[in-house]
């Protein structure tokens, strides 16, 4: 009696997914050979990467400005800070 190994099925499925991903990255449309690919127009989404890059740049600028503003606000020494008041009074006592 032969046991069916589940690893072989998993390996075939993984190989099919990897083949499909490689075809997508190379720009080959994923259509069966019997059907023509009328919906996959070359150049339909040519500028999609520019939109994604633009949104990511806006997000990075927003986060960067928030981080920079927060760190600069923490560096500002306030005159009403108890430590500075203590040092000022301590120096004037000497």
HTML snippet that shows the backbone in 3Dmol.js (N, CA, C, O; Angstrom):
<script src="https://3Dmol.org/build/3Dmol-min.js"></script>
<div id="view" style="width:600px;height:400px;position:relative"></div>
<script>
const pdb = `
ATOM      1  N   UNK A   1       0.831  -1.184   0.000  1.00  0.00           N
ATOM      2  CA  UNK A   1       0.000   0.000   0.000  1.00  0.00           C
ATOM      3  C   UNK A   1       0.878   1.250   0.000  1.00  0.00           C
ATOM      4  O   UNK A   1       1.776   1.399   0.829  1.00  0.00           O
ATOM      5  N   UNK A   2       0.608   2.110  -0.911  1.00  0.00           N
ATOM      6  CA  UNK A   2       1.422   3.298  -1.060  1.00  0.00           C
ATOM      7  C   UNK A   2       0.758   4.486  -0.364  1.00  0.00           C
ATOM      8  O   UNK A   2      -0.438   4.729  -0.530  1.00  0.00           O
ATOM      9  N   UNK A   3       1.542   5.211   0.407  1.00  0.00           N
ATOM     10  CA  UNK A   3       1.005   6.399   1.085  1.00  0.00           C
ATOM     11  C   UNK A   3       1.161   7.611   0.173  1.00  0.00           C
ATOM     12  O   UNK A   3       2.186   7.781  -0.488  1.00  0.00           O
ATOM     13  N   UNK A   4       0.137   8.442   0.149  1.00  0.00           N
ATOM     14  CA  UNK A   4       0.176   9.665  -0.652  1.00  0.00           C
ATOM     15  C   UNK A   4       0.868  10.750   0.173  1.00  0.00           C
ATOM     16  O   UNK A   4       0.442  11.071   1.283  1.00  0.00           O
ATOM     17  N   UNK A   5       1.912  11.291  -0.374  1.00  0.00           N
ATOM     18  CA  UNK A   5       2.673  12.316   0.325  1.00  0.00           C
ATOM     19  C   UNK A   5       2.050  13.692   0.044  1.00  0.00           C
ATOM     20  O   UNK A   5       1.930  14.097  -1.112  1.00  0.00           O
ATOM     21  N   UNK A   6       1.660  14.396   1.092  1.00  0.00           N
ATOM     22  CA  UNK A   6       1.044  15.721   0.941  1.00  0.00           C
ATOM     23  C   UNK A   6       2.058  16.769   0.502  1.00  0.00           C
ATOM     24  O   UNK A   6       1.680  17.826  -0.003  1.00  0.00           O
ATOM     25  N   UNK A   7       3.340  16.484   0.691  1.00  0.00           N
ATOM     26  CA  UNK A   7       4.368  17.443   0.311  1.00  0.00           C
ATOM     27  C   UNK A   7       4.420  17.623  -1.200  1.00  0.00           C
ATOM     28  O   UNK A   7       4.692  18.722  -1.683  1.00  0.00           O
ATOM     29  N   UNK A   8       4.164  16.566  -1.943  1.00  0.00           N
ATOM     30  CA  UNK A   8       4.191  16.672  -3.403  1.00  0.00           C
ATOM     31  C   UNK A   8       3.095  17.605  -3.913  1.00  0.00           C
ATOM     32  O   UNK A   8       3.337  18.416  -4.806  1.00  0.00           O
ATOM     33  N   UNK A   9       1.904  17.496  -3.355  1.00  0.00           N
ATOM     34  CA  UNK A   9       0.803  18.367  -3.749  1.00  0.00           C
ATOM     35  C   UNK A   9       1.124  19.817  -3.402  1.00  0.00           C
ATOM     36  O   UNK A   9       0.893  20.734  -4.190  1.00  0.00           O
ATOM     37  N   UNK A  10       1.657  19.992  -2.212  1.00  0.00           N
ATOM     38  CA  UNK A  10       2.022  21.346  -1.771  1.00  0.00           C
ATOM     39  C   UNK A  10       3.113  21.916  -2.673  1.00  0.00           C
ATOM     40  O   UNK A  10       3.080  23.094  -3.026  1.00  0.00           O
ATOM     41  N   UNK A  11       4.073  21.082  -3.043  1.00  0.00           N
ATOM     42  CA  UNK A  11       5.171  21.525  -3.899  1.00  0.00           C
ATOM     43  C   UNK A  11       4.654  21.921  -5.283  1.00  0.00           C
ATOM     44  O   UNK A  11       5.089  22.928  -5.842  1.00  0.00           O
ATOM     45  N   UNK A  12       3.729  21.138  -5.837  1.00  0.00           N
ATOM     46  CA  UNK A  12       3.158  21.482  -7.143  1.00  0.00           C
ATOM     47  C   UNK A  12       2.387  22.799  -7.087  1.00  0.00           C
ATOM     48  O   UNK A  12       2.473  23.618  -8.002  1.00  0.00           O
ATOM     49  N   UNK A  13       1.641  22.991  -6.014  1.00  0.00           N
ATOM     50  CA  UNK A  13       0.878  24.245  -5.866  1.00  0.00           C
ATOM     51  C   UNK A  13       1.815  25.431  -5.726  1.00  0.00           C
ATOM     52  O   UNK A  13       1.593  26.478  -6.333  1.00  0.00           O
ATOM     53  N   UNK A  14       2.848  25.272  -4.940  1.00  0.00           N
ATOM     54  CA  UNK A  14       3.812  26.353  -4.760  1.00  0.00           C
ATOM     55  C   UNK A  14       4.532  26.662  -6.066  1.00  0.00           C
ATOM     56  O   UNK A  14       4.769  27.827  -6.383  1.00  0.00           O
ATOM     57  N   UNK A  15       4.876  25.637  -6.818  1.00  0.00           N
ATOM     58  CA  UNK A  15       5.546  25.838  -8.097  1.00  0.00           C
ATOM     59  C   UNK A  15       4.633  26.572  -9.080  1.00  0.00           C
ATOM     60  O   UNK A  15       5.103  27.415  -9.844  1.00  0.00           O
ATOM     61  N   UNK A  16       3.334  26.260  -9.068  1.00  0.00           N
ATOM     62  CA  UNK A  16       2.382  26.950  -9.949  1.00  0.00           C
ATOM     63  C   UNK A  16       2.279  28.425  -9.581  1.00  0.00           C
ATOM     64  O   UNK A  16       2.223  29.284 -10.461  1.00  0.00           O
ATOM     65  N   UNK A  17       2.254  28.719  -8.290  1.00  0.00           N
ATOM     66  CA  UNK A  17       2.183  30.119  -7.840  1.00  0.00           C
ATOM     67  C   UNK A  17       3.448  30.858  -8.241  1.00  0.00           C
ATOM     68  O   UNK A  17       3.374  31.988  -8.724  1.00  0.00           O
ATOM     69  N   UNK A  18       4.610  30.240  -8.048  1.00  0.00           N
ATOM     70  CA  UNK A  18       5.867  30.888  -8.416  1.00  0.00           C
ATOM     71  C   UNK A  18       5.968  31.113  -9.923  1.00  0.00           C
ATOM     72  O   UNK A  18       6.463  32.151 -10.362  1.00  0.00           O
ATOM     73  N   UNK A  19       5.505  30.153 -10.712  1.00  0.00           N
ATOM     74  CA  UNK A  19       5.503  30.332 -12.168  1.00  0.00           C
ATOM     75  C   UNK A  19       4.603  31.488 -12.581  1.00  0.00           C
ATOM     76  O   UNK A  19       4.964  32.284 -13.448  1.00  0.00           O
ATOM     77  N   UNK A  20       3.435  31.579 -11.963  1.00  0.00           N
ATOM     78  CA  UNK A  20       2.513  32.679 -12.275  1.00  0.00           C
ATOM     79  C   UNK A  20       3.119  34.019 -11.886  1.00  0.00           C
ATOM     80  O   UNK A  20       2.979  34.999 -12.619  1.00  0.00           O
ATOM     81  N   UNK A  21       3.793  34.073 -10.738  1.00  0.00           N
ATOM     82  CA  UNK A  21       4.427  35.308 -10.294  1.00  0.00           C
ATOM     83  C   UNK A  21       5.553  35.707 -11.239  1.00  0.00           C
ATOM     84  O   UNK A  21       5.691  36.883 -11.574  1.00  0.00           O
ATOM     85  N   UNK A  22       6.349  34.753 -11.667  1.00  0.00           N
ATOM     86  CA  UNK A  22       7.426  35.053 -12.620  1.00  0.00           C
ATOM     87  C   UNK A  22       6.878  35.562 -13.938  1.00  0.00           C
ATOM     88  O   UNK A  22       7.442  36.487 -14.522  1.00  0.00           O
ATOM     89  N   UNK A  23       5.782  34.972 -14.420  1.00  0.00           N
ATOM     90  CA  UNK A  23       5.181  35.441 -15.663  1.00  0.00           C
ATOM     91  C   UNK A  23       4.644  36.852 -15.496  1.00  0.00           C
ATOM     92  O   UNK A  23       4.753  37.666 -16.412  1.00  0.00           O
ATOM     93  N   UNK A  24       4.069  37.151 -14.342  1.00  0.00           N
ATOM     94  CA  UNK A  24       3.538  38.487 -14.095  1.00  0.00           C
ATOM     95  C   UNK A  24       4.660  39.509 -14.059  1.00  0.00           C
ATOM     96  O   UNK A  24       4.528  40.598 -14.618  1.00  0.00           O
ATOM     97  N   UNK A  25       5.759  39.168 -13.409  1.00  0.00           N
ATOM     98  CA  UNK A  25       6.876  40.097 -13.311  1.00  0.00           C
ATOM     99  C   UNK A  25       7.547  40.327 -14.665  1.00  0.00           C
ATOM    100  O   UNK A  25       8.102  41.400 -14.903  1.00  0.00           O
ATOM    101  N   UNK A  26       7.502  39.354 -15.534  1.00  0.00           N
ATOM    102  CA  UNK A  26       8.089  39.506 -16.867  1.00  0.00           C
ATOM    103  C   UNK A  26       7.143  40.211 -17.829  1.00  0.00           C
ATOM    104  O   UNK A  26       7.549  40.574 -18.933  1.00  0.00           O
ATOM    105  N   UNK A  27       5.913  40.409 -17.438  1.00  0.00           N
ATOM    106  CA  UNK A  27       4.961  41.105 -18.286  1.00  0.00           C
ATOM    107  C   UNK A  27       4.177  40.200 -19.213  1.00  0.00           C
ATOM    108  O   UNK A  27       3.500  40.685 -20.119  1.00  0.00           O
ATOM    109  N   UNK A  28       4.253  38.914 -19.009  1.00  0.00           N
ATOM    110  CA  UNK A  28       3.505  37.965 -19.833  1.00  0.00           C
ATOM    111  C   UNK A  28       2.100  37.852 -19.258  1.00  0.00           C
ATOM    112  O   UNK A  28       1.958  37.540 -18.076  1.00  0.00           O
ATOM    113  N   UNK A  29       1.051  38.094 -20.050  1.00  0.00           N
ATOM    114  CA  UNK A  29      -0.306  37.998 -19.507  1.00  0.00           C
ATOM    115  C   UNK A  29      -0.644  36.572 -19.081  1.00  0.00           C
ATOM    116  O   UNK A  29      -0.259  35.606 -19.741  1.00  0.00           O
ATOM    117  N   UNK A  30      -1.366  36.455 -17.972  1.00  0.00           N
ATOM    118  CA  UNK A  30      -1.751  35.151 -17.443  1.00  0.00           C
ATOM    119  C   UNK A  30      -3.118  34.750 -17.983  1.00  0.00           C
ATOM    120  O   UNK A  30      -4.120  34.865 -17.277  1.00  0.00           O
ATOM    121  N   UNK A  31      -3.167  34.291 -19.202  1.00  0.00           N
ATOM    122  CA  UNK A  31      -4.412  33.822 -19.809  1.00  0.00           C
ATOM    123  C   UNK A  31      -4.179  32.436 -20.377  1.00  0.00           C
ATOM    124  O   UNK A  31      -3.082  32.130 -20.845  1.00  0.00           O
ATOM    125  N   UNK A  32      -5.195  31.600 -20.339  1.00  0.00           N
ATOM    126  CA  UNK A  32      -5.050  30.290 -20.986  1.00  0.00           C
ATOM    127  C   UNK A  32      -4.801  30.457 -22.472  1.00  0.00           C
ATOM    128  O   UNK A  32      -5.187  31.465 -23.064  1.00  0.00           O
ATOM    129  N   UNK A  33      -4.164  29.481 -23.067  1.00  0.00           N
ATOM    130  CA  UNK A  33      -3.807  29.591 -24.483  1.00  0.00           C
ATOM    131  C   UNK A  33      -5.031  29.565 -25.397  1.00  0.00           C
ATOM    132  O   UNK A  33      -4.953  30.027 -26.536  1.00  0.00           O
ATOM    133  N   UNK A  34      -6.150  29.039 -24.927  1.00  0.00           N
ATOM    134  CA  UNK A  34      -7.353  28.960 -25.774  1.00  0.00           C
ATOM    135  C   UNK A  34      -8.147  30.256 -25.765  1.00  0.00           C
ATOM    136  O   UNK A  34      -8.983  30.474 -26.642  1.00  0.00           O
ATOM    137  N   UNK A  35      -7.897  31.122 -24.784  1.00  0.00           N
ATOM    138  CA  UNK A  35      -8.663  32.362 -24.665  1.00  0.00           C
ATOM    139  C   UNK A  35      -7.742  33.534 -24.972  1.00  0.00           C
ATOM    140  O   UNK A  35      -6.595  33.569 -24.526  1.00  0.00           O
ATOM    141  N   UNK A  36      -8.255  34.492 -25.738  1.00  0.00           N
ATOM    142  CA  UNK A  36      -7.458  35.689 -26.008  1.00  0.00           C
ATOM    143  C   UNK A  36      -7.596  36.653 -24.845  1.00  0.00           C
ATOM    144  O   UNK A  36      -8.652  36.739 -24.220  1.00  0.00           O
ATOM    145  N   UNK A  37      -6.546  37.363 -24.564  1.00  0.00           N
ATOM    146  CA  UNK A  37      -6.527  38.295 -23.423  1.00  0.00           C
ATOM    147  C   UNK A  37      -6.898  39.688 -23.908  1.00  0.00           C
ATOM    148  O   UNK A  37      -6.025  40.471 -24.283  1.00  0.00           O
ATOM    149  N   UNK A  38      -8.164  39.992 -23.903  1.00  0.00           N
ATOM    150  CA  UNK A  38      -8.584  41.312 -24.347  1.00  0.00           C
ATOM    151  C   UNK A  38      -8.549  42.322 -23.210  1.00  0.00           C
ATOM    152  O   UNK A  38      -8.456  43.526 -23.454  1.00  0.00           O
ATOM    153  N   UNK A  39      -8.624  41.840 -21.953  1.00  0.00           N
ATOM    154  CA  UNK A  39      -8.643  42.770 -20.827  1.00  0.00           C
ATOM    155  C   UNK A  39      -7.248  43.214 -20.419  1.00  0.00           C
ATOM    156  O   UNK A  39      -7.106  44.236 -19.747  1.00  0.00           O
ATOM    157  N   UNK A  40      -6.217  42.477 -20.804  1.00  0.00           N
ATOM    158  CA  UNK A  40      -4.855  42.838 -20.428  1.00  0.00           C
ATOM    159  C   UNK A  40      -4.254  43.714 -21.513  1.00  0.00           C
ATOM    160  O   UNK A  40      -3.593  43.224 -22.428  1.00  0.00           O
ATOM    161  N   UNK A  41      -4.487  45.009 -21.402  1.00  0.00           N
ATOM    162  CA  UNK A  41      -3.949  45.945 -22.372  1.00  0.00           C
ATOM    163  C   UNK A  41      -2.575  46.415 -21.907  1.00  0.00           C
ATOM    164  O   UNK A  41      -2.439  46.831 -20.756  1.00  0.00           O
ATOM    165  N   UNK A  42      -1.561  46.366 -22.751  1.00  0.00           N
ATOM    166  CA  UNK A  42      -0.257  46.872 -22.334  1.00  0.00           C
ATOM    167  C   UNK A  42      -0.296  48.391 -22.249  1.00  0.00           C
ATOM    168  O   UNK A  42      -0.715  49.025 -23.218  1.00  0.00           O
ATOM    169  N   UNK A  43       0.092  48.974 -21.210  1.00  0.00           N
ATOM    170  CA  UNK A  43       0.069  50.423 -21.075  1.00  0.00           C
ATOM    171  C   UNK A  43      -1.147  50.936 -20.334  1.00  0.00           C
ATOM    172  O   UNK A  43      -1.309  52.148 -20.192  1.00  0.00           O
ATOM    173  N   UNK A  44      -1.994  50.063 -19.865  1.00  0.00           N
ATOM    174  CA  UNK A  44      -3.195  50.494 -19.155  1.00  0.00           C
ATOM    175  C   UNK A  44      -2.843  51.108 -17.808  1.00  0.00           C
ATOM    176  O   UNK A  44      -3.411  52.129 -17.419  1.00  0.00           O
ATOM    177  N   UNK A  45      -1.901  50.484 -17.090  1.00  0.00           N
ATOM    178  CA  UNK A  45      -1.502  50.973 -15.770  1.00  0.00           C
ATOM    179  C   UNK A  45      -0.027  51.350 -15.754  1.00  0.00           C
ATOM    180  O   UNK A  45       0.690  51.017 -14.810  1.00  0.00           O
ATOM    181  N   UNK A  46       0.426  52.037 -16.783  1.00  0.00           N
ATOM    182  CA  UNK A  46       1.836  52.394 -16.854  1.00  0.00           C
ATOM    183  C   UNK A  46       2.252  53.375 -15.754  1.00  0.00           C
ATOM    184  O   UNK A  46       3.396  53.337 -15.301  1.00  0.00           O
ATOM    185  N   UNK A  47       1.354  54.240 -15.325  1.00  0.00           N
ATOM    186  CA  UNK A  47       1.702  55.254 -14.345  1.00  0.00           C
ATOM    187  C   UNK A  47       1.291  54.883 -12.923  1.00  0.00           C
ATOM    188  O   UNK A  47       1.297  55.737 -12.035  1.00  0.00           O
ATOM    189  N   UNK A  48       0.941  53.639 -12.702  1.00  0.00           N
ATOM    190  CA  UNK A  48       0.523  53.226 -11.361  1.00  0.00           C
ATOM    191  C   UNK A  48       1.668  53.331 -10.375  1.00  0.00           C
ATOM    192  O   UNK A  48       1.458  53.695  -9.218  1.00  0.00           O
ATOM    193  N   UNK A  49       2.873  53.021 -10.815  1.00  0.00           N
ATOM    194  CA  UNK A  49       4.007  53.091  -9.892  1.00  0.00           C
ATOM    195  C   UNK A  49       4.304  54.533  -9.509  1.00  0.00           C
ATOM    196  O   UNK A  49       4.782  54.783  -8.402  1.00  0.00           O
ATOM    197  N   UNK A  50       4.032  55.492 -10.397  1.00  0.00           N
ATOM    198  CA  UNK A  50       4.225  56.901 -10.053  1.00  0.00           C
ATOM    199  C   UNK A  50       3.246  57.344  -8.973  1.00  0.00           C
ATOM    200  O   UNK A  50       3.610  58.100  -8.072  1.00  0.00           O
ATOM    201  N   UNK A  51       2.017  56.878  -9.061  1.00  0.00           N
ATOM    202  CA  UNK A  51       1.029  57.209  -8.041  1.00  0.00           C
ATOM    203  C   UNK A  51       1.445  56.643  -6.685  1.00  0.00           C
ATOM    204  O   UNK A  51       1.370  57.335  -5.669  1.00  0.00           O
ATOM    205  N   UNK A  52       1.884  55.382  -6.673  1.00  0.00           N
ATOM    206  CA  UNK A  52       2.316  54.758  -5.426  1.00  0.00           C
ATOM    207  C   UNK A  52       3.528  55.489  -4.861  1.00  0.00           C
ATOM    208  O   UNK A  52       3.609  55.720  -3.655  1.00  0.00           O
ATOM    209  N   UNK A  53       4.463  55.851  -5.724  1.00  0.00           N
ATOM    210  CA  UNK A  53       5.643  56.589  -5.278  1.00  0.00           C
ATOM    211  C   UNK A  53       5.264  57.956  -4.725  1.00  0.00           C
ATOM    212  O   UNK A  53       5.834  58.401  -3.729  1.00  0.00           O
ATOM    213  N   UNK A  54       4.310  58.624  -5.360  1.00  0.00           N
ATOM    214  CA  UNK A  54       3.843  59.923  -4.890  1.00  0.00           C
ATOM    215  C   UNK A  54       3.196  59.818  -3.508  1.00  0.00           C
ATOM    216  O   UNK A  54       3.483  60.628  -2.627  1.00  0.00           O
ATOM    217  N   UNK A  55       2.332  58.831  -3.319  1.00  0.00           N
ATOM    218  CA  UNK A  55       1.663  58.648  -2.027  1.00  0.00           C
ATOM    219  C   UNK A  55       2.682  58.302  -0.945  1.00  0.00           C
ATOM    220  O   UNK A  55       2.594  58.809   0.173  1.00  0.00           O
ATOM    221  N   UNK A  56       3.640  57.450  -1.267  1.00  0.00           N
ATOM    222  CA  UNK A  56       4.666  57.095  -0.283  1.00  0.00           C
ATOM    223  C   UNK A  56       5.536  58.297   0.079  1.00  0.00           C
ATOM    224  O   UNK A  56       5.947  58.443   1.230  1.00  0.00           O
ATOM    225  N   UNK A  57       5.816  59.155  -0.899  1.00  0.00           N
ATOM    226  CA  UNK A  57       6.600  60.356  -0.620  1.00  0.00           C
ATOM    227  C   UNK A  57       5.839  61.309   0.288  1.00  0.00           C
ATOM    228  O   UNK A  57       6.418  61.874   1.217  1.00  0.00           O
ATOM    229  N   UNK A  58       4.557  61.493   0.033  1.00  0.00           N
ATOM    230  CA  UNK A  58       3.753  62.350   0.909  1.00  0.00           C
ATOM    231  C   UNK A  58       3.688  61.791   2.334  1.00  0.00           C
ATOM    232  O   UNK A  58       3.776  62.539   3.308  1.00  0.00           O
ATOM    233  N   UNK A  59       3.536  60.485   2.439  1.00  0.00           N
ATOM    234  CA  UNK A  59       3.507  59.851   3.758  1.00  0.00           C
ATOM    235  C   UNK A  59       4.839  60.039   4.478  1.00  0.00           C
ATOM    236  O   UNK A  59       4.862  60.359   5.666  1.00  0.00           O
ATOM    237  N   UNK A  60       5.951  59.842   3.765  1.00  0.00           N
ATOM    238  CA  UNK A  60       7.269  60.001   4.372  1.00  0.00           C
ATOM    239  C   UNK A  60       7.500  61.449   4.812  1.00  0.00           C
ATOM    240  O   UNK A  60       8.072  61.686   5.876  1.00  0.00           O
ATOM    241  N   UNK A  61       7.066  62.407   4.013  1.00  0.00           N
ATOM    242  CA  UNK A  61       7.226  63.814   4.385  1.00  0.00           C
ATOM    243  C   UNK A  61       6.394  64.154   5.610  1.00  0.00           C
ATOM    244  O   UNK A  61       6.846  64.893   6.484  1.00  0.00           O
ATOM    245  N   UNK A  62       5.181  63.618   5.678  1.00  0.00           N
ATOM    246  CA  UNK A  62       4.328  63.873   6.839  1.00  0.00           C
ATOM    247  C   UNK A  62       4.934  63.282   8.103  1.00  0.00           C
ATOM    248  O   UNK A  62       5.016  63.960   9.127  1.00  0.00           O
ATOM    249  N   UNK A  63       5.354  62.042   8.041  1.00  0.00           N
ATOM    250  CA  UNK A  63       5.940  61.400   9.211  1.00  0.00           C
ATOM    251  C   UNK A  63       7.250  62.080   9.595  1.00  0.00           C
ATOM    252  O   UNK A  63       7.518  62.285  10.779  1.00  0.00           O
ATOM    253  N   UNK A  64       8.060  62.427   8.613  1.00  0.00           N
ATOM    254  CA  UNK A  64       9.326  63.117   8.895  1.00  0.00           C
ATOM    255  C   UNK A  64       9.117  64.455   9.568  1.00  0.00           C
ATOM    256  O   UNK A  64       9.839  64.802  10.502  1.00  0.00           O
ATOM    257  N   UNK A  65       8.132  65.212   9.100  1.00  0.00           N
ATOM    258  CA  UNK A  65       7.873  66.514   9.721  1.00  0.00           C
ATOM    259  C   UNK A  65       7.330  66.361  11.136  1.00  0.00           C
ATOM    260  O   UNK A  65       7.648  67.164  12.013  1.00  0.00           O
ATOM    261  N   UNK A  66       6.514  65.336  11.363  1.00  0.00           N
ATOM    262  CA  UNK A  66       6.026  65.094  12.727  1.00  0.00           C
ATOM    263  C   UNK A  66       7.159  64.711  13.669  1.00  0.00           C
ATOM    264  O   UNK A  66       7.227  65.203  14.796  1.00  0.00           O
ATOM    265  N   UNK A  67       8.040  63.842  13.214  1.00  0.00           N
ATOM    266  CA  UNK A  67       9.170  63.438  14.050  1.00  0.00           C
ATOM    267  C   UNK A  67      10.095  64.617  14.305  1.00  0.00           C
ATOM    268  O   UNK A  67      10.529  64.825  15.438  1.00  0.00           O
ATOM    269  N   UNK A  68      10.403  65.389  13.273  1.00  0.00           N
ATOM    270  CA  UNK A  68      11.278  66.540  13.432  1.00  0.00           C
ATOM    271  C   UNK A  68      10.658  67.583  14.355  1.00  0.00           C
ATOM    272  O   UNK A  68      11.342  68.138  15.215  1.00  0.00           O
ATOM    273  N   UNK A  69       9.371  67.850  14.182  1.00  0.00           N
ATOM    274  CA  UNK A  69       8.702  68.818  15.059  1.00  0.00           C
ATOM    275  C   UNK A  69       8.674  68.364  16.506  1.00  0.00           C
ATOM    276  O   UNK A  69       8.843  69.177  17.414  1.00  0.00           O
ATOM    277  N   UNK A  70       8.464  67.087  16.729  1.00  0.00           N
ATOM    278  CA  UNK A  70       8.428  66.565  18.098  1.00  0.00           C
ATOM    279  C   UNK A  70       9.802  66.646  18.742  1.00  0.00           C
ATOM    280  O   UNK A  70       9.921  67.068  19.892  1.00  0.00           O
ATOM    281  N   UNK A  71      10.834  66.249  18.021  1.00  0.00           N
ATOM    282  CA  UNK A  71      12.173  66.274  18.613  1.00  0.00           C
ATOM    283  C   UNK A  71      12.646  67.695  18.860  1.00  0.00           C
ATOM    284  O   UNK A  71      13.337  67.949  19.847  1.00  0.00           O
ATOM    285  N   UNK A  72      12.294  68.616  17.995  1.00  0.00           N
ATOM    286  CA  UNK A  72      12.692  70.013  18.226  1.00  0.00           C
ATOM    287  C   UNK A  72      11.925  70.623  19.396  1.00  0.00           C
ATOM    288  O   UNK A  72      12.476  71.440  20.134  1.00  0.00           O
ATOM    289  N   UNK A  73      10.681  70.245  19.573  1.00  0.00           N
ATOM    290  CA  UNK A  73       9.917  70.798  20.689  1.00  0.00           C
ATOM    291  C   UNK A  73      10.430  70.265  22.020  1.00  0.00           C
ATOM    292  O   UNK A  73      10.313  70.941  23.042  1.00  0.00           O
ATOM    293  N   UNK A  74      10.998  69.060  22.021  1.00  0.00           N
ATOM    294  CA  UNK A  74      11.544  68.493  23.249  1.00  0.00           C
ATOM    295  C   UNK A  74      12.881  69.132  23.607  1.00  0.00           C
ATOM    296  O   UNK A  74      13.272  69.115  24.774  1.00  0.00           O
ATOM    297  N   UNK A  75      13.599  69.700  22.621  1.00  0.00           N
ATOM    298  CA  UNK A  75      14.902  70.293  22.878  1.00  0.00           C
ATOM    299  C   UNK A  75      14.802  71.704  23.439  1.00  0.00           C
ATOM    300  O   UNK A  75      15.752  72.186  24.056  1.00  0.00           O
ATOM    301  N   UNK A  76      13.693  72.363  23.242  1.00  0.00           N
ATOM    302  CA  UNK A  76      13.525  73.741  23.707  1.00  0.00           C
ATOM    303  C   UNK A  76      13.502  73.744  25.234  1.00  0.00           C
ATOM    304  O   UNK A  76      12.666  73.098  25.865  1.00  0.00           O
ATOM    305  N   UNK A  77      14.436  74.482  25.800  1.00  0.00           N
ATOM    306  CA  UNK A  77      14.488  74.567  27.259  1.00  0.00           C
ATOM    307  C   UNK A  77      13.578  75.690  27.715  1.00  0.00           C
ATOM    308  O   UNK A  77      13.689  76.821  27.240  1.00  0.00           O
ATOM    309  N   UNK A  78      12.705  75.387  28.610  1.00  0.00           N
ATOM    310  CA  UNK A  78      11.768  76.381  29.101  1.00  0.00           C
ATOM    311  C   UNK A  78      12.336  77.001  30.373  1.00  0.00           C
ATOM    312  O   UNK A  78      12.927  76.303  31.196  1.00  0.00           O
ATOM    313  N   UNK A  79      12.163  78.275  30.531  1.00  0.00           N
ATOM    314  CA  UNK A  79      12.699  78.975  31.703  1.00  0.00           C
ATOM    315  C   UNK A  79      11.952  78.582  32.979  1.00  0.00           C
ATOM    316  O   UNK A  79      12.486  78.726  34.079  1.00  0.00           O
ATOM    317  N   UNK A  80      10.736  78.093  32.837  1.00  0.00           N
ATOM    318  CA  UNK A  80       9.979  77.701  34.024  1.00  0.00           C
ATOM    319  C   UNK A  80      10.261  76.260  34.433  1.00  0.00           C
ATOM    320  O   UNK A  80       9.590  75.717  35.311  1.00  0.00           O
ATOM    321  N   UNK A  81      11.240  75.649  33.806  1.00  0.00           N
ATOM    322  CA  UNK A  81      11.614  74.283  34.146  1.00  0.00           C
ATOM    323  C   UNK A  81      12.181  74.270  35.565  1.00  0.00           C
ATOM    324  O   UNK A  81      13.091  75.048  35.856  1.00  0.00           O
ATOM    325  N   UNK A  82      11.676  73.414  36.460  1.00  0.00           N
ATOM    326  CA  UNK A  82      12.140  73.413  37.858  1.00  0.00           C
ATOM    327  C   UNK A  82      13.649  73.239  38.000  1.00  0.00           C
ATOM    328  O   UNK A  82      14.239  73.815  38.914  1.00  0.00           O
ATOM    329  N   UNK A  83      14.275  72.484  37.147  1.00  0.00           N
ATOM    330  CA  UNK A  83      15.717  72.295  37.241  1.00  0.00           C
ATOM    331  C   UNK A  83      16.453  73.605  36.985  1.00  0.00           C
ATOM    332  O   UNK A  83      17.388  73.943  37.712  1.00  0.00           O
ATOM    333  N   UNK A  84      16.036  74.348  35.953  1.00  0.00           N
ATOM    334  CA  UNK A  84      16.692  75.620  35.646  1.00  0.00           C
ATOM    335  C   UNK A  84      16.432  76.648  36.733  1.00  0.00           C
ATOM    336  O   UNK A  84      17.313  77.448  37.046  1.00  0.00           O
ATOM    337  N   UNK A  85      15.258  76.643  37.306  1.00  0.00           N
ATOM    338  CA  UNK A  85      14.957  77.557  38.406  1.00  0.00           C
ATOM    339  C   UNK A  85      15.846  77.233  39.604  1.00  0.00           C
ATOM    340  O   UNK A  85      16.349  78.145  40.260  1.00  0.00           O
ATOM    341  N   UNK A  86      16.044  75.964  39.894  1.00  0.00           N
ATOM    342  CA  UNK A  86      16.898  75.544  41.022  1.00  0.00           C
ATOM    343  C   UNK A  86      18.346  75.975  40.780  1.00  0.00           C
ATOM    344  O   UNK A  86      18.994  76.510  41.679  1.00  0.00           O
ATOM    345  N   UNK A  87      18.848  75.744  39.576  1.00  0.00           N
ATOM    346  CA  UNK A  87      20.224  76.127  39.263  1.00  0.00           C
ATOM    347  C   UNK A  87      20.382  77.624  39.356  1.00  0.00           C
ATOM    348  O   UNK A  87      21.383  78.103  39.889  1.00  0.00           O
ATOM    349  N   UNK A  88      19.415  78.386  38.850  1.00  0.00           N
ATOM    350  CA  UNK A  88      19.501  79.846  38.898  1.00  0.00           C
ATOM    351  C   UNK A  88      19.533  80.326  40.352  1.00  0.00           C
ATOM    352  O   UNK A  88      20.336  81.190  40.703  1.00  0.00           O
ATOM    353  N   UNK A  89      18.671  79.772  41.185  1.00  0.00           N
ATOM    354  CA  UNK A  89      18.640  80.159  42.600  1.00  0.00           C
ATOM    355  C   UNK A  89      19.898  79.692  43.319  1.00  0.00           C
ATOM    356  O   UNK A  89      20.401  80.400  44.191  1.00  0.00           O
ATOM    357  N   UNK A  90      20.404  78.549  42.983  1.00  0.00           N
ATOM    358  CA  UNK A  90      21.595  77.991  43.618  1.00  0.00           C
ATOM    359  C   UNK A  90      22.824  78.839  43.294  1.00  0.00           C
ATOM    360  O   UNK A  90      23.652  79.100  44.167  1.00  0.00           O
ATOM    361  N   UNK A  91      22.940  79.271  42.026  1.00  0.00           N
ATOM    362  CA  UNK A  91      24.079  80.095  41.625  1.00  0.00           C
ATOM    363  C   UNK A  91      24.012  81.445  42.288  1.00  0.00           C
ATOM    364  O   UNK A  91      25.041  81.983  42.698  1.00  0.00           O
ATOM    365  N   UNK A  92      22.821  82.008  42.405  1.00  0.00           N
ATOM    366  CA  UNK A  92      22.706  83.326  43.010  1.00  0.00           C
ATOM    367  C   UNK A  92      22.967  83.284  44.527  1.00  0.00           C
ATOM    368  O   UNK A  92      23.303  84.303  45.129  1.00  0.00           O
ATOM    369  N   UNK A  93      22.810  82.100  45.138  1.00  0.00           N
ATOM    370  CA  UNK A  93      23.075  81.968  46.569  1.00  0.00           C
ATOM    371  C   UNK A  93      24.581  81.944  46.843  1.00  0.00           C
ATOM    372  O   UNK A  93      25.007  82.352  47.924  1.00  0.00           O
ATOM    373  N   UNK A  94      25.372  81.490  45.917  1.00  0.00           N
ATOM    374  CA  UNK A  94      26.818  81.355  46.127  1.00  0.00           C
ATOM    375  C   UNK A  94      27.523  82.653  45.988  1.00  0.00           C
ATOM    376  O   UNK A  94      28.744  82.711  46.135  1.00  0.00           O
TER     377      UNK A  94
END
`;
const viewer = $3Dmol.createViewer("view");
viewer.addModel(pdb, "pdb");
viewer.setStyle({}, {cartoon: {color: "spectrum"}});
viewer.zoomTo();
viewer.render();
</script>
